Amino acid sequence: MRAKEQIDVAVAVMHYQDRYLLGFRSSKQHQGNRYEFVGGKIELFEHPLQALIREVHEEVGLQLQCANFDIKYKLQPQTQTQKIEGQALINQMGIISHCYKNKNQGDKVVRLHVYRVGLVKAQYESLRNKQLGEEGQPLCWVSHGELLSGQCPLPDANKVILDWLRLPDHLVITYPVADFESIQHWLDFHIHHLPPDACVYVRHKLEDISLCKNDELLTKARDHLSKNSISLIDEDSLNLEKSACLVALLQGLVRTRTDIKLILSVADLHILAQYDVYQTIEQQLVAQHLNQQQLIEVMQTQKQSHKQDASHHLSLFDNLAITVSCHDIQSLQYANQLAAQRIHQQHASIAAAFLSPVSTTKTHPNALTLGWFKFSLLAAQAQMPVVALGGVTPQDLSMARQYGADKVAGIRSFIKNLV
């Protein structure tokens, strides 16, 4: 059997605001007649970021400066008081390994080292009207929506990047239900205060539902579930009260806020899948979420049972991207393993890892925090985009990217009209 050839490639997801730069591959190239992000092969002994800078210059004539990396291409963020004037902000998004099958020439493994390159206005203006690259390849700018819609077909190995880009820069997390008098109060608050077109991780913490047992919405949902429960469900394992709460808050939210996208826990999705209510929220789902404990349990179960498929608990949702919560290096390593398996199985990938807590928060004032320096060390180990969570605000996005994050998330600061 012929050994698989591995090629390491640096990829620059270059954009200015909502506009993304793509090249077009010649029909004579592998995976030709497709669009592609700027980038190319990493040479022997070349650092991926060094290759990225070289390829961007060779392909589009732009000389990048890495203000947040030192001379050895190690992350060296600026202080909060420093500004990066006239320079693109570069942050690692992740690493993707993709195997191209070829019976005649042998399989080829392409390993993509993907970086986001956020251009400043002057850089964008210098490239905006450039129709051909330095190597004669056609260039074009496309919107974020056009990119995700499939209007610009990409090489197969690039498709995971689109999963990463489907999640916006800012992710909103809901308040727990227990913070409100009833589900109706929870609904009223989030319906009116979630930002337009928000991507929302519904972290309801329904373990304590005693506060809402007399809620009218809960009563209706409980009656609905009782009439429509599936006989194959082991009733001893089904918490009907929690299920009714879950149905009430999600149905109420999506019926009123059709503009938002949802991230729901895997456990919640398995409950919803037992009832006809799953279809009512399916169109607004963008990801399923594993908390750190669930992630570790999934991976340890695989290790103990010697199974190759770590995602057997997620079999119902193979086509739905995953987000995970991580707090340490072990959980990030598990996330990397699961991400690699999902890519190998051609399932929807891990779209992001929430890494927290960066700083103290009002909800967890005594939690042991990472701080930005330790955060950056952990983020560098992730092979998918990292979301900075815990004591960060939407205004911290640029700083978070200097420290290796790709996105930011939170509760209070991310919900409109709240101080």
N, C-alpha and C positions, 0 to 999 in steps of 0.2 A: 504494500500500500504506500502510495506516494505521500510524503510528509506535507502537512499544510503549510503553505507560505503565509507568513504574517507581515503585513505592512502597517506601519504606524503613520498616521496622518494627523496633521494639525488643521483644525477647522475654525474659521472665524465667522461667528454669527454677527455680521456687521449691520448696525442699524442706526438711524437717527430718528428718535421718537418712534413713530409708527411705521417707518419706511425701512425695508430690509433690502440689502444689496445681494443680488444673485448673478452668477455667471451661467453660461450655457455650454454644455459639453458637446464636443464634436461627435459625429456619428462613428468616427473611427476609434473613439476611446471606449474603454470598458464602461458599461452603463451609460452609453452615449445617447445623444438626443434628449437629455434631461437637464434640468436646471441644477445648480449646486451652489453651496456657500463657498466663499473664497477660502483657499487653503491648499495644502499639498503634502507630499511625503516628507516625513521627518528623516533627516540624514543621520548616519552613524555618529554617535556621541553628541548629537544635537538635542538640546532641551526642547520640549514641545512648544514652549512659549517663544523661544528663539526661532524655531521653525515658523511659527505663526507670523512673527514680525517680518521675517525674510519673505515668506510667501505673499503676504499682503503687499509688500513693496514690489515684488516681481510681477504680481498679477494685476494690480490696479495702480501702482505708482505712489502709494501713500506710505510715508515713513511714520510708523507708530512709535510713540514714547511710552514706556511703562512706568508711570510715576509711582505706582503702588507695588513695584517689585524691585529688589536690589539687583546688583550686578550679576549674582548667581541665579537669578530668576526665582528667588524665594520671596514670599509675600512680605512686604514692608510697607504697611499702610501709612498714609499721612496722618498727622494729628488732626483733631477736629477743627483747629483754627487755621490749618493750611488749606489752600485751594489748588486744585489742579487746573491751571489756566491753559486753554488751547490744546488740551491733550485728551485722547480717548481714554475712557475708563475700562479696563480689561478685568474680567473675573472668570474663573473657571466655572463651566456649567457641568461638565461630567465627562465620563469615558464610556465609549460604546464599542463592543466587539461584535462584528457581524461576519458570518461565514458565507461566502459566495461559492456555490457548488459548480464544479466544472469537471465533467467526466474525462475529458481529453487532456487538460492541462493540470488537473489536480485542484483541490479546493484551495481557496484563498481567504484568509482571515484578515479583515481590515479593522484596525483598532483606531477609532477616532478620538482624539483629544480635543474636546470642544470648549471654546472660550466665547463668551459674549464680549463684543467690542462696541461699546456705546460711543458713537462719534459726537463730537461737538459740532456746532453749526458751521464753522469755517471749513472743517473737514468734509462735511456733507456737501457744502456748496462747491467744493473743488471736484467732487465726484458726480454731482447730481446730473449733469448733462453729458457725462462720459458714456458713449455707446459701445466702445470697444476697449477691452483691457490691454495691458502691455504685451500680451501674447496673442493679440488678435481675436480673443474670445468675446462674443457678445455679452454685454452687461445690461442689467435692468434693475429698477427699483420697484418693489411690490409692497402693498400694504400688509399689515399683520393679518387681516381677514383673508386677503387673496392667498397669502402663504399657507394658512391653515386649511383653506377650502379645497386644496388639491389642484388648483388651476395651474400650478407650476410643478409638475412632477419632478421629484427628487430621486437620487439613487436610493436603493433599498436601505442602505446603512444609515441614511440621514433621517429616516422616518421617525425614529425615537426622539429626535430633536424637536419635531413638531409636537409630540406629547408634552415635552418640557415647556414649549412656548404657549401651550393652551392655557396654562395657569398664568394669571396676570402678575404684575410686579407686587401688588398689595393684596393680601388675603385677610379676610375678616373672620373673626371667631365670635360665636354668639356667647351671651351670658348664660349661666346655668339656669334651668327652670326654677330651682330652689330659691333664686334671688327674687322671685316674683310671687304674688299672691295666688296666681292661677295661670293656667296655660293661656287663657284669653289675655291676661296682662302681658305675658311673655310675647304673645303674638302681636298685640297692639304696639308694643315697644319696638320690636324688630321690623315690623312692617313699615313703620314710620321713620326709623333711624338707620336702617341699612342703606349704604350709598347706592346710587343707581348702577345697575349692571355689575354689582359686586359678586365676587366669588367667595362663598361663605362656607366655612367649616362649622357644621352644626354640632357643637360640643355641649349637649344638653345636660349631662350628668343626672339622669333620671333615677338614680339609686334611691333618692328620697322623693317619693311622689305623694306623701301624705298631705302635702299642702294643697294639692289640687284634686282631691278625690270628689269634691262636690261641684267641680267645674262642669258647666253644661256641655262644652265641647268634648270633655273626657267621657261624659255619660253617653253621648251619641256614638263616640268612637268605640266604647266598650260594647255597646249593643251591636254595632256593626260587626265587630270581630267575633262576637259570640255566635252570630247568625251565619258567618261566612268562614269559620275556622275549618281547616282541612283535617280530615279524620286521621291522616297518617301522622300528624304531629303528636308527639308525646306530651300530653297536657301537663304532666308533672314538671317538664322542663321549660314550659312556656309561661313566662310571667305576663299574664293577661293585662294586668294593670299597666306595666311598663309599655307593652305593645299598644295599648289604647292611647296612652300619653303620646307615644311616638307618632302614631297615625294622626292624632289630633293636631299636633304642632306642625308636622310636615305638610299635611294637606292644607291647613290654614295658611301656611306660609307660601306655598307654591301657587295656590289659587289666586292670591292677591298680588304677589311679587313674581310675575312671570319673567321679569328681566334678569333675575339673579341666577347664578350657577351654584351647585351644591357639592360639597364634599361630605360624605356620610361615612360613619364607621362601618367596618365589615360586619360587625355584630348586628347593627341596625338594618343593614341591607338583607341579611339572612332572615330577620324577622319579617321585613316588608315583603320579601319574596314569597312568603307563605300565603299572602293575601292579594286580592285584586288591586290593592292600593299602590303596589309597586309601579304599575304603568303610569300612574298619575304624576310621579316624580321623575320618571326615567329620562325624559327629554331634558331635564335641567341638571342631571348628574354629570359631573366631570371627573370624579375620582372617588375611590373607596379608601378609607383610612385605617391603618393599623397603628395602635399605640405601641409604645416600646415593649410592654409586657406581651402583647399579642404577637409582635414581630419575633421576639425571642422564643416564644412557645412554638410558633410555626417552624422556625429553623431548628430548634432542638428536637422537635418531634421527628423531623426529617433525619437528623443525625442518629437518633436512637433507633429508628425503624429502617435505616439504611436505604431510604427512598431517594430517588433522584429529583423528585418533584416536590419542592418546598411549598408550592402554592396549591396543594390539594384541597385546603380549606377554602380556597377562593375560586373553585372550579366553576361556580355559577357566574362569575364575573370576569372571565378571561379577557373580554374586550373592553374592560373599564380600567383606566389607569389607577395607580396606587399612590397614596402619600403615606409616609411613615413618620412617627415621632422618635427622635433619638436624643439621648442625653450624655452618651459616652462613646468611647471608641469601639467597644464590643457591639453595641447596637448598630453603629455605622457599618461595621464589617458585615454584620448580618444583612443589612440593607443592600450592601454591594453584592453579596452573594445572591440574594433574591432578585435583584435587578438583572444580573447576568443570566439567571435562569429564565426569567420572563422574556428576555430578548432572544435567547436560544429557542424557546418554545414558540416564538412569534406571537406572544401575548402582549397586551398593552403594558407598557413599561411602568417603572416607578417614576412618577413625574416630579417628585420633590421629597426632600427630607426636612422636617421641622426640627431644628437644632436649638435646644433651650435648656435653661433660661440664660439669656445674655446678661440681664441685669435684674434687680429686684422689681417686683410688681406689687400692686395693692392687693391682688388676690393671693399672692404667695410671698409675703414680706420676709419670711424667715428661710426661704429656700436658698440652698447653696448655689451661687451663680457662677457662670463660666468666665464672664468678663470677655472683652473683645479679643484679647491676645489668645487665650485658650480656645475661644470660639474659632479663631482663624486657623489654629493648628488642627482642630478636629475637622473643620470644613474642608481643609486641603485633602483629607483622606476620603471624602465622599466621591462616588462616581455618578452622582446625579445632582441636579441643582439643590442648593441648600437654602432653606427659609429661616431667617433670623427671627426668633420669637422670644419674648420676655423682656419687658421694659424698653421696647423700641417703638418708634412712631413712624408714620408714613414718610415724614421728612428725613428719616435716617437711611433711606434707600441707598443713596450714593455712598455714605460712610460704610454701610453694611457690605456693599460690593467691594469696597477697598479691603475689607477683612474676609473676603471669600464667599459671602452670601450672594445669592442671585435674586432673592425676593425677601420681603418682610411681612410679618403678620402680627396681629394683636387683637385686643378687644376694645378697650375704652377709647384709645386714640384713633381707632380705625372706623368707629361708628360716628356718623355725622351729628353735629350740634351737641356734642358732649365735651366737657372739659376734663 
